[in-house]
Amino acid sequence: MKGTPDMTRGYDGKKLGFGFMRLPLLDPNDPGSVDAAKVNEMVDRYIDAGFNYFDTSWIYHSYKSESFVGQCVVDRYPREKLQISSKMPLKFIKNATIEKVDDVFQQQLQNCHVDYFDTYLMHGINRASYETAQKIHCFEYMHEKVKQGVIGRFGASTHEDPEFLEQMLTDHPEIDFVYLQVNYLDWDNPTIASRQMCEVAQKHGKYILVMEPCKGGLLAKVPPEAEALMKAYNPEASIASWAIRFAATAPGVDRVMSGMSTLAQVEDNVKTMQNFQPLNEEELQIIWKVAEIIRKQTKIPCTHCNYCLSKCPKHIPISDFFSLENDFFLFNNPKHVGGYGGRYQNLCMYHGAKAGDCVSCKQCEQVCPQHLPIHEYMKDVAAHFDGWSASKSHSGK
């Protein structure tokens, strides 16, 4: 061991974390083709602004994200000044055993070029993976790593319901923190239940890390009617900054993770969070109006995490297809289908699959954090785009 985690050392005391989930790509169709040069620029700007928390995972960017944390962050800055976090992907480990868990954990340390993680958590734990964790004593394994100094603080992320979170925190008081989806669109969403999840965490005295503050980018570009409300109040504030500040304002939140893809996004987040100001009551009232507008104009609340792609036997680019379907729904005009048809065809060619190839196996739905009826939405995508694509192909256009 070159060192042991000290949660007072290197802690920047600020609420903005850098998520290595949506990094810039060299090839937009290949999530593993991360542009390291651009990531270096983004990391430098983030650190220069006084922030230091980097969040990654075993599965992000086609299992390459952790390596880019090692290459772009740990190799370039003093370890003691950084906060590095990763996650145990238990639900993605087939026939999991504690030996397999240990193999993955040791590989994650190597991937990130570290001897310890400042924070570490069970990734997206649900009822099925929780049962597995209990059976193989995974929580005990993690707690032992904390005692050994290989993990600083141990937590869990989940997209399950408040009742599940209550059970897990009651069963395992050794959990230090929870990683929850918190944004203004999901605050009172009965499926995501951000408000209730935060209340359960606070009841158990756990601090909260936030994922999906902009809901996969959905809250960074809102309908014109909603944008007008925000700009009328504060012309200088970006649309995304409202979402970031909402998440950071929520009670019990220690840090907000933002999956940044461009230097401009880093600049905007840094501007928003360097001297963080909670939302005032007037701003919150605007937020609730904006949320209502968005709900009426968004068909599929997909966050583009792409967990579904890892489970699809047909390798269908589900989240990309859902983006096209949302655009179609927004315009609500069949004439606009052609405007997205070229992109749809390119996606089909690259992945070797179209929406109509879905066999409704529902494996994707088992890992979907948003609990979406994906197989039903795929029927809509196929109806709107497969027929258009075929007609263009037959006509020679």
Stockholm file with secondary structure:
# STOCKHOLM 1.0

chainA/1-397         MKGTPDMTRGYDGKKLGFGFMRLPLLDPNDPGSVDAAKVNEMVDRYIDAGFNYFDTSWIYHSYKSESFVGQCVVDRYPREKLQISSKMPLKFIKNATIEKVDDVFQQQLQNCHVDYFDTYLMHGINRASYETAQKIHCFEYMHEKVKQGVIGRFGASTHEDPEFLEQMLTDHPEIDFVYLQVNYLDWDNPTIASRQMCEVAQKHGKYILVMEPCKGGLLAKVPPEAEALMKAYNPEASIASWAIRFAATAPGVDRVMSGMSTLAQVEDNVKTMQNFQPLNEEELQIIWKVAEIIRKQTKIPCTHCNYCLSKCPKHIPISDFFSLENDFFLFNNPKHVGGYGGRYQNLCMYHGAKAGDCVSCKQCEQVCPQHLPIHEYMKDVAAHFDGWSASKSHSGK
#=GR chainA/1-397 SS CCCCCCTTSSCCCCSEEEETTSCCBSSTTCTTCBCHHHHHHHHHHHHHTTCCEEECCSSHHHHTHHHHHIIIIITTSCGGGCEEEEEECGGGSTTCCHHHHHHHHHHHHHHHTCSCEEEEEETTCCHHHHHHHHHHTHHHHHHHHHHHTSEEEEEEECCSCHHHHHHHHHHCTTCCEEEEECCTTTTTCTTTCHHHHHHHHHHTTCEEEEECTTTTTGGGSCCHHHHHHHHHHCTTSCHHHHHHHHHHHSTTEEEEEECCCSHHHHHHHHHHHTTCCCCCHHHHHHHHHHHHHHHHHCSCCCCCCCHHHHHCTTCCCHHHHHHHHHHHHHHTCGGGHHHHHHHHHHHHHHHTCCGGGCCCCCHHHHHCTTCCCHHHHHHHHIIIIIHHHHHHHHHTC
#=GC SS_cons         CCCCCCTTSSCCCCSEEEETTSCCBSSTTCTTCBCHHHHHHHHHHHHHTTCCEEECCSSHHHHTHHHHHIIIIITTSCGGGCEEEEEECGGGSTTCCHHHHHHHHHHHHHHHTCSCEEEEEETTCCHHHHHHHHHHTHHHHHHHHHHHTSEEEEEEECCSCHHHHHHHHHHCTTCCEEEEECCTTTTTCTTTCHHHHHHHHHHTTCEEEEECTTTTTGGGSCCHHHHHHHHHHCTTSCHHHHHHHHHHHSTTEEEEEECCCSHHHHHHHHHHHTTCCCCCHHHHHHHHHHHHHHHHHCSCCCCCCCHHHHHCTTCCCHHHHHHHHHHHHHHTCGGGHHHHHHHHHHHHHHHTCCGGGCCCCCHHHHHCTTCCCHHHHHHHHIIIIIHHHHHHHHHTC
//
